[in-house]
Amino acid sequence: MNEHYDYCDLGYGVSLISPCGKTVFLQGDDACQFIDDTISVDELWESEGNPNPSIFDSQEDHIDLVIGPYFD
């Protein structure tokens, strides 16, 4: 079992996947905002590396922080 959240950009929406396999589907503005957030995370890690080593062990941990609230 995966220990991190994951996502899949389907073109017409985004499927968010929890570590236990539950899914949330985003469309429209919500999907666009989510993709923008993940692009920002990717760019941050690419340009500066780990922005907060005391919180994030990896980029996947940072993505978990972005996706997790959708499952609360």
MARMIKE-748636 format. One record per atom (N, C-alpha, C, O): atom name; y, z negated, x. Coordinates in Angstrom, 2 decimals, padded with zeros to 5 digits. Layout:
BEGIN
<lodren><vextor>CA</vextor><v>Y</v><w>Z</w><u>X</u></lodren>
...
***
This chain:
BEGIN
<lodren><vextor>N</vextor><v>-001.19</v><w>000.00</w><u>000.85</u></lodren>
<lodren><vextor>CA</vextor><v>000.00</v><w>000.00</w><u>000.00</u></lodren>
<lodren><vextor>C</vextor><v>001.25</v><w>000.00</w><u>000.89</u></lodren>
<lodren><vextor>O</vextor><v>001.31</v><w>-000.70</w><u>001.90</u></lodren>
<lodren><vextor>N</vextor><v>002.22</v><w>000.78</w><u>000.49</u></lodren>
<lodren><vextor>CA</vextor><v>003.49</v><w>000.85</w><u>001.19</u></lodren>
<lodren><vextor>C</vextor><v>004.26</v><w>-000.45</w><u>000.99</u></lodren>
<lodren><vextor>O</vextor><v>004.25</v><w>-001.00</w><u>-000.11</u></lodren>
<lodren><vextor>N</vextor><v>004.90</v><w>-000.94</w><u>002.02</u></lodren>
<lodren><vextor>CA</vextor><v>005.68</v><w>-002.17</w><u>001.89</u></lodren>
<lodren><vextor>C</vextor><v>007.17</v><w>-001.93</w><u>001.68</u></lodren>
<lodren><vextor>O</vextor><v>007.94</v><w>-002.87</w><u>001.53</u></lodren>
<lodren><vextor>N</vextor><v>007.56</v><w>-000.66</w><u>001.66</u></lodren>
<lodren><vextor>CA</vextor><v>008.97</v><w>-000.30</w><u>001.44</u></lodren>
<lodren><vextor>C</vextor><v>009.12</v><w>000.50</w><u>000.15</u></lodren>
<lodren><vextor>O</vextor><v>008.17</v><w>001.12</w><u>-000.33</u></lodren>
<lodren><vextor>N</vextor><v>010.34</v><w>000.47</w><u>-000.38</u></lodren>
<lodren><vextor>CA</vextor><v>010.68</v><w>001.36</w><u>-001.49</u></lodren>
<lodren><vextor>C</vextor><v>010.74</v><w>002.79</w><u>-000.94</u></lodren>
<lodren><vextor>O</vextor><v>010.87</v><w>002.99</w><u>000.27</u></lodren>
<lodren><vextor>N</vextor><v>010.63</v><w>003.74</w><u>-001.82</u></lodren>
<lodren><vextor>CA</vextor><v>010.70</v><w>005.14</w><u>-001.42</u></lodren>
<lodren><vextor>C</vextor><v>011.43</v><w>005.90</w><u>-002.53</u></lodren>
<lodren><vextor>O</vextor><v>011.65</v><w>005.36</w><u>-003.62</u></lodren>
<lodren><vextor>N</vextor><v>011.79</v><w>007.14</w><u>-002.25</u></lodren>
<lodren><vextor>CA</vextor><v>012.41</v><w>007.98</w><u>-003.27</u></lodren>
<lodren><vextor>C</vextor><v>012.04</v><w>009.42</w><u>-003.02</u></lodren>
<lodren><vextor>O</vextor><v>011.66</v><w>009.81</w><u>-001.91</u></lodren>
<lodren><vextor>N</vextor><v>012.16</v><w>010.21</w><u>-004.07</u></lodren>
<lodren><vextor>CA</vextor><v>011.88</v><w>011.64</w><u>-003.99</u></lodren>
<lodren><vextor>C</vextor><v>012.96</v><w>012.38</w><u>-004.76</u></lodren>
<lodren><vextor>O</vextor><v>013.13</v><w>012.17</w><u>-005.97</u></lodren>
<lodren><vextor>N</vextor><v>013.69</v><w>013.24</w><u>-004.07</u></lodren>
<lodren><vextor>CA</vextor><v>014.72</v><w>014.06</w><u>-004.70</u></lodren>
<lodren><vextor>C</vextor><v>014.01</v><w>015.25</w><u>-005.34</u></lodren>
<lodren><vextor>O</vextor><v>013.46</v><w>016.10</w><u>-004.64</u></lodren>
<lodren><vextor>N</vextor><v>014.02</v><w>015.31</w><u>-006.65</u></lodren>
<lodren><vextor>CA</vextor><v>013.31</v><w>016.36</w><u>-007.39</u></lodren>
<lodren><vextor>C</vextor><v>014.19</v><w>017.55</w><u>-007.72</u></lodren>
<lodren><vextor>O</vextor><v>013.73</v><w>018.51</w><u>-008.33</u></lodren>
<lodren><vextor>N</vextor><v>015.45</v><w>017.51</w><u>-007.31</u></lodren>
<lodren><vextor>CA</vextor><v>016.37</v><w>018.59</w><u>-007.60</u></lodren>
<lodren><vextor>C</vextor><v>017.10</v><w>018.39</w><u>-008.92</u></lodren>
<lodren><vextor>O</vextor><v>018.31</v><w>018.62</w><u>-009.00</u></lodren>
<lodren><vextor>N</vextor><v>016.39</v><w>017.98</w><u>-009.95</u></lodren>
<lodren><vextor>CA</vextor><v>016.98</v><w>017.72</w><u>-011.26</u></lodren>
<lodren><vextor>C</vextor><v>017.12</v><w>016.23</w><u>-011.52</u></lodren>
<lodren><vextor>O</vextor><v>017.56</v><w>015.81</w><u>-012.59</u></lodren>
<lodren><vextor>N</vextor><v>016.75</v><w>015.42</w><u>-010.53</u></lodren>
<lodren><vextor>CA</vextor><v>016.81</v><w>013.97</w><u>-010.63</u></lodren>
<lodren><vextor>C</vextor><v>016.17</v><w>013.36</w><u>-009.41</u></lodren>
<lodren><vextor>O</vextor><v>015.70</v><w>014.06</w><u>-008.51</u></lodren>
<lodren><vextor>N</vextor><v>016.15</v><w>012.04</w><u>-009.38</u></lodren>
<lodren><vextor>CA</vextor><v>015.57</v><w>011.31</w><u>-008.25</u></lodren>
<lodren><vextor>C</vextor><v>014.59</v><w>010.30</w><u>-008.81</u></lodren>
<lodren><vextor>O</vextor><v>014.91</v><w>009.55</w><u>-009.74</u></lodren>
<lodren><vextor>N</vextor><v>013.40</v><w>010.29</w><u>-008.23</u></lodren>
<lodren><vextor>CA</vextor><v>012.39</v><w>009.31</w><u>-008.60</u></lodren>
<lodren><vextor>C</vextor><v>012.39</v><w>008.21</w><u>-007.54</u></lodren>
<lodren><vextor>O</vextor><v>012.18</v><w>008.49</w><u>-006.36</u></lodren>
<lodren><vextor>N</vextor><v>012.61</v><w>006.98</w><u>-007.96</u></lodren>
<lodren><vextor>CA</vextor><v>012.57</v><w>005.82</w><u>-007.07</u></lodren>
<lodren><vextor>C</vextor><v>011.21</v><w>005.16</w><u>-007.24</u></lodren>
<lodren><vextor>O</vextor><v>010.71</v><w>005.04</w><u>-008.36</u></lodren>
<lodren><vextor>N</vextor><v>010.61</v><w>004.73</w><u>-006.15</u></lodren>
<lodren><vextor>CA</vextor><v>009.26</v><w>004.18</w><u>-006.18</u></lodren>
<lodren><vextor>C</vextor><v>009.26</v><w>002.82</w><u>-005.50</u></lodren>
<lodren><vextor>O</vextor><v>009.69</v><w>002.69</w><u>-004.35</u></lodren>
<lodren><vextor>N</vextor><v>008.76</v><w>001.82</w><u>-006.21</u></lodren>
<lodren><vextor>CA</vextor><v>008.68</v><w>000.48</w><u>-005.64</u></lodren>
<lodren><vextor>C</vextor><v>007.42</v><w>000.36</w><u>-004.79</u></lodren>
<lodren><vextor>O</vextor><v>006.52</v><w>001.19</w><u>-004.90</u></lodren>
<lodren><vextor>N</vextor><v>007.35</v><w>-000.67</w><u>-003.94</u></lodren>
<lodren><vextor>CA</vextor><v>006.16</v><w>-000.85</w><u>-003.11</u></lodren>
<lodren><vextor>C</vextor><v>004.86</v><w>-001.00</w><u>-003.93</u></lodren>
<lodren><vextor>O</vextor><v>003.78</v><w>-000.68</w><u>-003.44</u></lodren>
<lodren><vextor>N</vextor><v>004.97</v><w>-001.48</w><u>-005.16</u></lodren>
<lodren><vextor>CA</vextor><v>003.77</v><w>-001.65</w><u>-006.00</u></lodren>
<lodren><vextor>C</vextor><v>003.47</v><w>-000.42</w><u>-006.85</u></lodren>
<lodren><vextor>O</vextor><v>002.52</v><w>-000.42</w><u>-007.63</u></lodren>
<lodren><vextor>N</vextor><v>004.29</v><w>000.63</w><u>-006.71</u></lodren>
<lodren><vextor>CA</vextor><v>004.03</v><w>001.88</w><u>-007.40</u></lodren>
<lodren><vextor>C</vextor><v>004.80</v><w>002.11</w><u>-008.68</u></lodren>
<lodren><vextor>O</vextor><v>004.66</v><w>003.17</w><u>-009.29</u></lodren>
<lodren><vextor>N</vextor><v>005.61</v><w>001.15</w><u>-009.11</u></lodren>
<lodren><vextor>CA</vextor><v>006.46</v><w>001.36</w><u>-010.29</u></lodren>
<lodren><vextor>C</vextor><v>007.53</v><w>002.38</w><u>-009.95</u></lodren>
<lodren><vextor>O</vextor><v>007.95</v><w>002.50</w><u>-008.80</u></lodren>
<lodren><vextor>N</vextor><v>007.98</v><w>003.13</w><u>-010.96</u></lodren>
<lodren><vextor>CA</vextor><v>008.99</v><w>004.15</w><u>-010.73</u></lodren>
<lodren><vextor>C</vextor><v>010.18</v><w>003.99</w><u>-011.66</u></lodren>
<lodren><vextor>O</vextor><v>010.07</v><w>003.46</w><u>-012.76</u></lodren>
<lodren><vextor>N</vextor><v>011.32</v><w>004.45</w><u>-011.18</u></lodren>
<lodren><vextor>CA</vextor><v>012.55</v><w>004.54</w><u>-011.96</u></lodren>
<lodren><vextor>C</vextor><v>013.06</v><w>005.95</w><u>-011.73</u></lodren>
<lodren><vextor>O</vextor><v>013.06</v><w>006.44</w><u>-010.60</u></lodren>
<lodren><vextor>N</vextor><v>013.48</v><w>006.62</w><u>-012.81</u></lodren>
<lodren><vextor>CA</vextor><v>013.97</v><w>007.99</w><u>-012.70</u></lodren>
<lodren><vextor>C</vextor><v>015.47</v><w>008.02</w><u>-012.94</u></lodren>
<lodren><vextor>O</vextor><v>015.95</v><w>007.49</w><u>-013.95</u></lodren>
<lodren><vextor>N</vextor><v>016.21</v><w>008.63</w><u>-012.03</u></lodren>
<lodren><vextor>CA</vextor><v>017.67</v><w>008.76</w><u>-012.15</u></lodren>
<lodren><vextor>C</vextor><v>018.02</v><w>010.22</w><u>-012.37</u></lodren>
<lodren><vextor>O</vextor><v>017.42</v><w>011.11</w><u>-011.78</u></lodren>
<lodren><vextor>N</vextor><v>019.02</v><w>010.45</w><u>-013.23</u></lodren>
<lodren><vextor>CA</vextor><v>019.53</v><w>011.80</w><u>-013.47</u></lodren>
<lodren><vextor>C</vextor><v>021.05</v><w>011.75</w><u>-013.48</u></lodren>
<lodren><vextor>O</vextor><v>021.66</v><w>010.69</w><u>-013.57</u></lodren>
<lodren><vextor>N</vextor><v>021.65</v><w>012.92</w><u>-013.40</u></lodren>
<lodren><vextor>CA</vextor><v>023.10</v><w>013.04</w><u>-013.54</u></lodren>
<lodren><vextor>C</vextor><v>023.87</v><w>012.29</w><u>-012.48</u></lodren>
<lodren><vextor>O</vextor><v>023.51</v><w>012.30</w><u>-011.30</u></lodren>
<lodren><vextor>N</vextor><v>024.94</v><w>011.61</w><u>-012.92</u></lodren>
<lodren><vextor>CA</vextor><v>025.81</v><w>010.89</w><u>-012.00</u></lodren>
<lodren><vextor>C</vextor><v>025.07</v><w>009.81</w><u>-011.23</u></lodren>
<lodren><vextor>O</vextor><v>025.36</v><w>009.58</w><u>-010.05</u></lodren>
<lodren><vextor>N</vextor><v>024.12</v><w>009.14</w><u>-011.88</u></lodren>
<lodren><vextor>CA</vextor><v>023.35</v><w>008.09</w><u>-011.20</u></lodren>
<lodren><vextor>C</vextor><v>022.55</v><w>008.67</w><u>-010.03</u></lodren>
<lodren><vextor>O</vextor><v>022.51</v><w>008.07</w><u>-008.95</u></lodren>
<lodren><vextor>N</vextor><v>021.93</v><w>009.81</w><u>-010.25</u></lodren>
<lodren><vextor>CA</vextor><v>021.16</v><w>010.46</w><u>-009.18</u></lodren>
<lodren><vextor>C</vextor><v>022.10</v><w>010.91</w><u>-008.06</u></lodren>
<lodren><vextor>O</vextor><v>021.78</v><w>010.73</w><u>-006.89</u></lodren>
<lodren><vextor>N</vextor><v>023.23</v><w>011.49</w><u>-008.41</u></lodren>
<lodren><vextor>CA</vextor><v>024.20</v><w>011.94</w><u>-007.40</u></lodren>
<lodren><vextor>C</vextor><v>024.71</v><w>010.77</w><u>-006.57</u></lodren>
<lodren><vextor>O</vextor><v>024.81</v><w>010.87</w><u>-005.35</u></lodren>
<lodren><vextor>N</vextor><v>025.03</v><w>009.67</w><u>-007.22</u></lodren>
<lodren><vextor>CA</vextor><v>025.52</v><w>008.49</w><u>-006.50</u></lodren>
<lodren><vextor>C</vextor><v>024.44</v><w>007.94</w><u>-005.57</u></lodren>
<lodren><vextor>O</vextor><v>024.73</v><w>007.56</w><u>-004.44</u></lodren>
<lodren><vextor>N</vextor><v>023.20</v><w>007.90</w><u>-006.04</u></lodren>
<lodren><vextor>CA</vextor><v>022.11</v><w>007.42</w><u>-005.21</u></lodren>
<lodren><vextor>C</vextor><v>021.96</v><w>008.30</w><u>-003.96</u></lodren>
<lodren><vextor>O</vextor><v>021.85</v><w>007.78</w><u>-002.85</u></lodren>
<lodren><vextor>N</vextor><v>021.94</v><w>009.61</w><u>-004.14</u></lodren>
<lodren><vextor>CA</vextor><v>021.80</v><w>010.53</w><u>-003.00</u></lodren>
<lodren><vextor>C</vextor><v>022.98</v><w>010.35</w><u>-002.04</u></lodren>
<lodren><vextor>O</vextor><v>022.78</v><w>010.34</w><u>-000.83</u></lodren>
<lodren><vextor>N</vextor><v>024.19</v><w>010.21</w><u>-002.56</u></lodren>
<lodren><vextor>CA</vextor><v>025.36</v><w>009.95</w><u>-001.71</u></lodren>
<lodren><vextor>C</vextor><v>025.18</v><w>008.67</w><u>-000.89</u></lodren>
<lodren><vextor>O</vextor><v>025.50</v><w>008.63</w><u>000.29</u></lodren>
<lodren><vextor>N</vextor><v>024.66</v><w>007.62</w><u>-001.54</u></lodren>
<lodren><vextor>CA</vextor><v>024.42</v><w>006.35</w><u>-000.84</u></lodren>
<lodren><vextor>C</vextor><v>023.40</v><w>006.50</w><u>000.28</u></lodren>
<lodren><vextor>O</vextor><v>023.58</v><w>005.96</w><u>001.37</u></lodren>
<lodren><vextor>N</vextor><v>022.31</v><w>007.24</w><u>000.02</u></lodren>
<lodren><vextor>CA</vextor><v>021.29</v><w>007.41</w><u>001.05</u></lodren>
<lodren><vextor>C</vextor><v>021.80</v><w>008.29</w><u>002.20</u></lodren>
<lodren><vextor>O</vextor><v>021.45</v><w>008.06</w><u>003.36</u></lodren>
<lodren><vextor>N</vextor><v>022.63</v><w>009.27</w><u>001.88</u></lodren>
<lodren><vextor>CA</vextor><v>023.23</v><w>010.10</w><u>002.93</u></lodren>
<lodren><vextor>C</vextor><v>024.13</v><w>009.23</w><u>003.81</u></lodren>
<lodren><vextor>O</vextor><v>024.13</v><w>009.38</w><u>005.03</u></lodren>
<lodren><vextor>N</vextor><v>024.89</v><w>008.33</w><u>003.20</u></lodren>
<lodren><vextor>CA</vextor><v>025.75</v><w>007.43</w><u>003.96</u></lodren>
<lodren><vextor>C</vextor><v>024.93</v><w>006.54</w><u>004.89</u></lodren>
<lodren><vextor>O</vextor><v>025.31</v><w>006.32</w><u>006.05</u></lodren>
<lodren><vextor>N</vextor><v>023.82</v><w>006.02</w><u>004.40</u></lodren>
<lodren><vextor>CA</vextor><v>022.93</v><w>005.19</w><u>005.23</u></lodren>
<lodren><vextor>C</vextor><v>022.40</v><w>006.02</w><u>006.39</u></lodren>
<lodren><vextor>O</vextor><v>022.42</v><w>005.58</w><u>007.54</u></lodren>
<lodren><vextor>N</vextor><v>021.91</v><w>007.22</w><u>006.10</u></lodren>
<lodren><vextor>CA</vextor><v>021.38</v><w>008.10</w><u>007.15</u></lodren>
<lodren><vextor>C</vextor><v>022.43</v><w>008.39</w><u>008.21</u></lodren>
<lodren><vextor>O</vextor><v>022.15</v><w>008.32</w><u>009.41</u></lodren>
<lodren><vextor>N</vextor><v>023.64</v><w>008.73</w><u>007.78</u></lodren>
<lodren><vextor>CA</vextor><v>024.72</v><w>009.04</w><u>008.72</u></lodren>
<lodren><vextor>C</vextor><v>025.10</v><w>007.84</w><u>009.57</u></lodren>
<lodren><vextor>O</vextor><v>025.36</v><w>007.97</w><u>010.77</u></lodren>
<lodren><vextor>N</vextor><v>025.12</v><w>006.67</w><u>008.96</u></lodren>
<lodren><vextor>CA</vextor><v>025.45</v><w>005.44</w><u>009.68</u></lodren>
<lodren><vextor>C</vextor><v>024.42</v><w>005.17</w><u>010.77</u></lodren>
<lodren><vextor>O</vextor><v>024.79</v><w>004.89</w><u>011.92</u></lodren>
<lodren><vextor>N</vextor><v>023.15</v><w>005.25</w><u>010.42</u></lodren>
<lodren><vextor>CA</vextor><v>022.10</v><w>005.00</w><u>011.40</u></lodren>
<lodren><vextor>C</vextor><v>022.10</v><w>006.07</w><u>012.49</u></lodren>
<lodren><vextor>O</vextor><v>021.82</v><w>005.76</w><u>013.66</u></lodren>
<lodren><vextor>N</vextor><v>022.40</v><w>007.30</w><u>012.13</u></lodren>
<lodren><vextor>CA</vextor><v>022.41</v><w>008.38</w><u>013.10</u></lodren>
<lodren><vextor>C</vextor><v>023.56</v><w>008.25</w><u>014.09</u></lodren>
<lodren><vextor>O</vextor><v>023.40</v><w>008.49</w><u>015.28</u></lodren>
<lodren><vextor>N</vextor><v>024.73</v><w>007.86</w><u>013.59</u></lodren>
<lodren><vextor>CA</vextor><v>025.91</v><w>007.80</w><u>014.45</u></lodren>
<lodren><vextor>C</vextor><v>026.06</v><w>006.48</w><u>015.20</u></lodren>
<lodren><vextor>O</vextor><v>026.53</v><w>006.47</w><u>016.34</u></lodren>
<lodren><vextor>N</vextor><v>025.66</v><w>005.37</w><u>014.58</u></lodren>
<lodren><vextor>CA</vextor><v>025.91</v><w>004.07</w><u>015.19</u></lodren>
<lodren><vextor>C</vextor><v>024.65</v><w>003.25</w><u>015.46</u></lodren>
<lodren><vextor>O</vextor><v>024.73</v><w>002.21</w><u>016.11</u></lodren>
<lodren><vextor>N</vextor><v>023.51</v><w>003.70</w><u>014.98</u></lodren>
<lodren><vextor>CA</vextor><v>022.31</v><w>002.89</w><u>015.12</u></lodren>
<lodren><vextor>C</vextor><v>022.29</v><w>001.80</w><u>014.05</u></lodren>
<lodren><vextor>O</vextor><v>022.93</v><w>001.93</w><u>013.01</u></lodren>
<lodren><vextor>N</vextor><v>021.55</v><w>000.77</w><u>014.32</u></lodren>
<lodren><vextor>CA</vextor><v>021.40</v><w>-000.33</w><u>013.36</u></lodren>
<lodren><vextor>C</vextor><v>022.74</v><w>-001.03</w><u>013.15</u></lodren>
<lodren><vextor>O</vextor><v>023.28</v><w>-001.62</w><u>014.09</u></lodren>
<lodren><vextor>N</vextor><v>023.30</v><w>-000.98</w><u>011.91</u></lodren>
<lodren><vextor>CA</vextor><v>024.60</v><w>-001.58</w><u>011.66</u></lodren>
<lodren><vextor>C</vextor><v>024.58</v><w>-003.11</w><u>011.62</u></lodren>
<lodren><vextor>O</vextor><v>025.62</v><w>-003.75</w><u>011.79</u></lodren>
<lodren><vextor>N</vextor><v>023.41</v><w>-003.70</w><u>011.40</u></lodren>
<lodren><vextor>CA</vextor><v>023.32</v><w>-005.14</w><u>011.31</u></lodren>
<lodren><vextor>C</vextor><v>021.91</v><w>-005.60</w><u>011.68</u></lodren>
<lodren><vextor>O</vextor><v>021.08</v><w>-005.83</w><u>010.80</u></lodren>
<lodren><vextor>N</vextor><v>021.63</v><w>-005.73</w><u>012.97</u></lodren>
<lodren><vextor>CA</vextor><v>020.28</v><w>-006.09</w><u>013.42</u></lodren>
<lodren><vextor>C</vextor><v>019.77</v><w>-007.44</w><u>012.89</u></lodren>
<lodren><vextor>O</vextor><v>018.57</v><w>-007.67</w><u>012.85</u></lodren>
<lodren><vextor>N</vextor><v>020.68</v><w>-008.32</w><u>012.50</u></lodren>
<lodren><vextor>CA</vextor><v>020.22</v><w>-009.61</w><u>011.98</u></lodren>
<lodren><vextor>C</vextor><v>019.66</v><w>-009.48</w><u>010.56</u></lodren>
<lodren><vextor>O</vextor><v>018.96</v><w>-010.38</w><u>010.09</u></lodren>
<lodren><vextor>N</vextor><v>019.95</v><w>-008.36</w><u>009.88</u></lodren>
<lodren><vextor>CA</vextor><v>019.44</v><w>-008.13</w><u>008.52</u></lodren>
<lodren><vextor>C</vextor><v>018.38</v><w>-007.04</w><u>008.50</u></lodren>
<lodren><vextor>O</vextor><v>017.36</v><w>-007.19</w><u>007.82</u></lodren>
<lodren><vextor>N</vextor><v>018.59</v><w>-005.96</w><u>009.24</u></lodren>
<lodren><vextor>CA</vextor><v>017.70</v><w>-004.80</w><u>009.17</u></lodren>
<lodren><vextor>C</vextor><v>016.86</v><w>-004.67</w><u>010.43</u></lodren>
<lodren><vextor>O</vextor><v>017.39</v><w>-004.62</w><u>011.54</u></lodren>
<lodren><vextor>N</vextor><v>015.54</v><w>-004.61</w><u>010.24</u></lodren>
<lodren><vextor>CA</vextor><v>014.64</v><w>-004.30</w><u>011.35</u></lodren>
<lodren><vextor>C</vextor><v>014.51</v><w>-002.80</w><u>011.53</u></lodren>
<lodren><vextor>O</vextor><v>014.18</v><w>-002.32</w><u>012.61</u></lodren>
<lodren><vextor>N</vextor><v>014.79</v><w>-002.05</w><u>010.45</u></lodren>
<lodren><vextor>CA</vextor><v>014.62</v><w>-000.60</w><u>010.49</u></lodren>
<lodren><vextor>C</vextor><v>015.52</v><w>000.05</w><u>009.44</u></lodren>
<lodren><vextor>O</vextor><v>016.09</v><w>-000.63</w><u>008.59</u></lodren>
<lodren><vextor>N</vextor><v>015.62</v><w>001.37</w><u>009.52</u></lodren>
<lodren><vextor>CA</vextor><v>016.39</v><w>002.11</w><u>008.52</u></lodren>
<lodren><vextor>C</vextor><v>015.73</v><w>001.97</w><u>007.15</u></lodren>
<lodren><vextor>O</vextor><v>016.41</v><w>001.96</w><u>006.13</u></lodren>
<lodren><vextor>N</vextor><v>014.41</v><w>001.87</w><u>007.12</u></lodren>
<lodren><vextor>CA</vextor><v>013.69</v><w>001.69</w><u>005.85</u></lodren>
<lodren><vextor>C</vextor><v>014.12</v><w>000.39</w><u>005.16</u></lodren>
<lodren><vextor>O</vextor><v>014.22</v><w>000.34</w><u>003.94</u></lodren>
<lodren><vextor>N</vextor><v>014.37</v><w>-000.66</w><u>005.95</u></lodren>
<lodren><vextor>CA</vextor><v>014.86</v><w>-001.92</w><u>005.38</u></lodren>
<lodren><vextor>C</vextor><v>016.22</v><w>-001.72</w><u>004.73</u></lodren>
<lodren><vextor>O</vextor><v>016.50</v><w>-002.30</w><u>003.68</u></lodren>
<lodren><vextor>N</vextor><v>017.07</v><w>-000.90</w><u>005.33</u></lodren>
<lodren><vextor>CA</vextor><v>018.39</v><w>-000.63</w><u>004.78</u></lodren>
<lodren><vextor>C</vextor><v>018.26</v><w>000.16</w><u>003.47</u></lodren>
<lodren><vextor>O</vextor><v>018.95</v><w>-000.14</w><u>002.49</u></lodren>
<lodren><vextor>N</vextor><v>017.37</v><w>001.16</w><u>003.45</u></lodren>
<lodren><vextor>CA</vextor><v>017.12</v><w>001.92</w><u>002.21</u></lodren>
<lodren><vextor>C</vextor><v>016.57</v><w>001.00</w><u>001.13</u></lodren>
<lodren><vextor>O</vextor><v>016.91</v><w>001.15</w><u>-000.05</u></lodren>
<lodren><vextor>N</vextor><v>015.72</v><w>000.04</w><u>001.51</u></lodren>
<lodren><vextor>CA</vextor><v>015.21</v><w>-000.94</w><u>000.53</u></lodren>
<lodren><vextor>C</vextor><v>016.35</v><w>-001.67</w><u>-000.16</u></lodren>
<lodren><vextor>O</vextor><v>016.29</v><w>-001.94</w><u>-001.36</u></lodren>
<lodren><vextor>N</vextor><v>017.39</v><w>-001.99</w><u>000.60</u></lodren>
<lodren><vextor>CA</vextor><v>018.55</v><w>-002.68</w><u>000.05</u></lodren>
<lodren><vextor>C</vextor><v>019.28</v><w>-001.82</w><u>-000.97</u></lodren>
<lodren><vextor>O</vextor><v>019.85</v><w>-002.33</w><u>-001.94</u></lodren>
<lodren><vextor>N</vextor><v>019.27</v><w>-000.50</w><u>-000.76</u></lodren>
<lodren><vextor>CA</vextor><v>019.91</v><w>000.43</w><u>-001.69</u></lodren>
<lodren><vextor>C</vextor><v>019.06</v><w>000.61</w><u>-002.96</u></lodren>
<lodren><vextor>O</vextor><v>019.61</v><w>000.65</w><u>-004.06</u></lodren>
<lodren><vextor>N</vextor><v>017.75</v><w>000.71</w><u>-002.81</u></lodren>
<lodren><vextor>CA</vextor><v>016.87</v><w>001.00</w><u>-003.95</u></lodren>
<lodren><vextor>C</vextor><v>016.51</v><w>-000.24</w><u>-004.75</u></lodren>
<lodren><vextor>O</vextor><v>016.40</v><w>-000.18</w><u>-005.97</u></lodren>
<lodren><vextor>N</vextor><v>016.31</v><w>-001.36</w><u>-004.09</u></lodren>
<lodren><vextor>CA</vextor><v>015.84</v><w>-002.58</w><u>-004.74</u></lodren>
<lodren><vextor>C</vextor><v>016.54</v><w>-002.97</w><u>-006.04</u></lodren>
<lodren><vextor>O</vextor><v>015.86</v><w>-003.31</w><u>-007.00</u></lodren>
<lodren><vextor>N</vextor><v>017.87</v><w>-002.92</w><u>-006.10</u></lodren>
<lodren><vextor>CA</vextor><v>018.56</v><w>-003.33</w><u>-007.32</u></lodren>
<lodren><vextor>C</vextor><v>018.19</v><w>-002.50</w><u>-008.57</u></lodren>
<lodren><vextor>O</vextor><v>018.32</v><w>-002.98</w><u>-009.69</u></lodren>
<lodren><vextor>N</vextor><v>017.73</v><w>-001.27</w><u>-008.38</u></lodren>
<lodren><vextor>CA</vextor><v>017.32</v><w>-000.46</w><u>-009.52</u></lodren>
<lodren><vextor>C</vextor><v>016.07</v><w>-001.02</w><u>-010.21</u></lodren>
<lodren><vextor>O</vextor><v>015.76</v><w>-000.64</w><u>-011.33</u></lodren>
<lodren><vextor>N</vextor><v>015.37</v><w>-001.92</w><u>-009.54</u></lodren>
<lodren><vextor>CA</vextor><v>014.15</v><w>-002.50</w><u>-010.10</u></lodren>
<lodren><vextor>C</vextor><v>014.36</v><w>-003.92</w><u>-010.59</u></lodren>
<lodren><vextor>O</vextor><v>013.42</v><w>-004.56</w><u>-011.07</u></lodren>
<lodren><vextor>N</vextor><v>015.59</v><w>-004.44</w><u>-010.47</u></lodren>
<lodren><vextor>CA</vextor><v>015.88</v><w>-005.81</w><u>-010.95</u></lodren>
<lodren><vextor>C</vextor><v>016.08</v><w>-005.83</w><u>-012.44</u></lodren>
<lodren><vextor>O</vextor><v>016.33</v><w>-006.90</w><u>-013.01</u></lodren>
***
